[in-house]
Amino acid sequence: MRGYRREGFHAFSEYDGFSMFENQKSALDQAIKRQADDYILNVNREEYLQHLISEFCIEPIEIHKDGLSVSTHEEMIPAEMHPRGYFMDRGGSYPRDVLVFHLPFSGDPQLLKVRASTYSMSAPLINVEQGCITFRMINFNLDAQRIKQESDNTIRSIETQNGYLTRNIESFNSSLRQHAERIFDARKEQLLKKNNLIASLGVPIKETGNKSGTFSVPAKRTKAIASKPQPKVTDKGYQPEPTLDSTIYVQILKIIHDVGKQFERLPSTYSGKEEEHLRDHMLLILEPNFEGAATGETFNKSGKTDILLRHEGKNVFIAELKYWHGKKGFLETISQLLGYLTWRDSKAAVVMFVRNKDFMAVLETAKDSISEHENYLGFVNEQEEGWYSYRFHLNGDKNREVNLAVMLFHIPA
């Protein structure tokens, strides 16, 4: 019969949580700083940030109380550990039943030692064995009700302390993206300056009127937390590439959207028109609003596109206009459009005219199927019903990202 072993640690009391979070941020900072210059300059910013977040987010402990079990054995308990009312020789040990409660949990067991910003001064003594939090109770002639009451109190204390820490972790995780963006963007800006690169390349296309908008390249481009693989970069060196300023991009999309809504409001006027007629009407509205290069049916790379904005022979915006012919045609239209693009941070739009009576069914099909495209990276937002924004990548290189707007307009036959 073995002697009593008073071992383990006090739950959620050993290490300071604030220090843990600061160390995690520092580790993220170092991960960015260790990357080669060319990697930071060429990597897809969003994909890399998602990778960092998946690597440095902390998964909270989850306690599975439904799996609680108990085992018992006999140990020699020192006389001084007995409660008052037991008369025995000091220095001696006596056999008593010891109950060991096994409380399953998932997550990093080291978190069981972390102290939250709110914590208890009387944390229970626990241990970790085979995926379970264990705590021990000596049966000094206790009845079943008393044992259950004491074990329930211990579990409640563990759950409460874990709840405090979980809230701290969730707050940390929610702040991690902003921190990663700041460190990454600062490193990239530093590299751009070091290489004597202009952070914004002027492109001579601007709004008419009093507004002074220009085309330019921007300076930057809970359960288990899923791991996001680190993006691979194969480019050698860094070359600045012209892109459309995001503000101008949104303004162009707004004009296209407004014209599309006009088509919907006047179906008798536009129903039955060919794609090129609808495109020409959009161009008539676009060209007076922007000085310069709005062209239709312009040949480029592997084919022709419907609405194209170019700078020094390079495409900075492309819109493809098609009638809806089902999921297959929709995905092929995206592929066709991506085939025209060659530069990172390109901006594009797919405009679908829908003749189907059940327009809502078409919207659902488009939203459900777009992620099946091999170049799909992620959903950005829904501007309004029928206008969605997505992230895609150019053919063969996930680091060359495309901002893709998808608009669908109902023009019944």
C-alpha positions, 0 to 999 in steps of 0.5 A: 500500500503506497503512501499518500502523494500530495502532488499537482498544481493549483488550477489556473494559478501558476503563470500570469496570463498577461505575460503569456499573451505578450509573449505570443504577440512577440513570437508573431512579431519575430515570425514576420521579421524572420521572413526574407525581404522578397517574401514580405514584398511578394506574399499575398497579404491576406493569405499570410495574415490568415496563416499568422492568425491561425498559428498564433491564436490560442484555443481555449480549454474546453471541459467535458463534464459529461465524461466525468468518472471516478476511481478509488484506491487505498493509501496511507494517510499521515495522521496530521492530515486527518480532521479533528476528532481522529485520535492517533499517534502523530507521525504515523500513517493510516489506511484511507480510501482515496477517490480520484476524479477524472474530468476530460478536457480538450486543449493545451494542458499548459493553459490549466496553469495560466492565471486570468485577469480575474482569478480565485485565491483558493484554486483546487489542487489538480493534475493532468493524466491522459487527457483528464483533469484529475483531483483527489479526495480522501474519504474520511467517513464521508457519505455519498452526498457529501462527496458529491457536493465537494466534487461538484464544488471543485468542478464548478471552481475549475469551470469558473476559472476556465471561463475567466481565462477563456474570455481573456483568450477570446479578447486576445484572439480578436485583437490578433489580426489588427496587431499582425496587420500593423507589424506586417504593414510596417515591415513591408513599408520599411522594405519599400523605402529601403528599396527606394520604391514609390509606395503609390504609382500614379495612373493617369485616370481620374474622376471628372469634376471637382473631385481629385481621385486617381488610380494608384497602387496602395502602399500595402496591399470556438472550436479548434482553430483551423491551421492555415498553411503558410503561403509559398512565394516563388517570385525572385525580387519585387517589381511594383505593379499598377493597380486600381485605387480601391476608392475608384474601384468602388465608384466604378462598381457603383456606376455599373450597379446603378446602370444594372438596376436601371435595366431591372426597372425598365425590363421592356426597354432592355429585355431581349438586348444582346450582351454587347448592347447592354455593355455599350450602354454601361460604357456610355455612363462610365466614360463621362465619369472617368477621363481616359481608358474605358473601352469595349471589346478590347483584345488582351492576352488570351481573348477579349473582354467587355469593359476594360481599363488599362494603364501603359498597356496593363489591365487595371480593371476588367468587367465581363458581362454575360447572360446567366446560363447556369452554374457551369457557364458562371464558373467559366465566365470567371475563368475567362475573366481571370485569363485576361489578368496578369498583375497582382492586386487586379480588380475585376467584376463579373456581371450576370444578366438573369432571364430566369423567372426564379431570380432568387434561386439563381442568386443562391446557386451563384453564392453556393457554387463560386467557392468551387472555382479553383482560384477562389480564396474567400468571401469578402462581403455582400454590398446588397442583394445581388452584389457580392465581393470575393477574393481570387488569385491569378492562375498559378500564383496564390500571391497574386490576388484579384478583387472580384465583384459579382453582380447579378441583375434580373432582366426577364425574357 
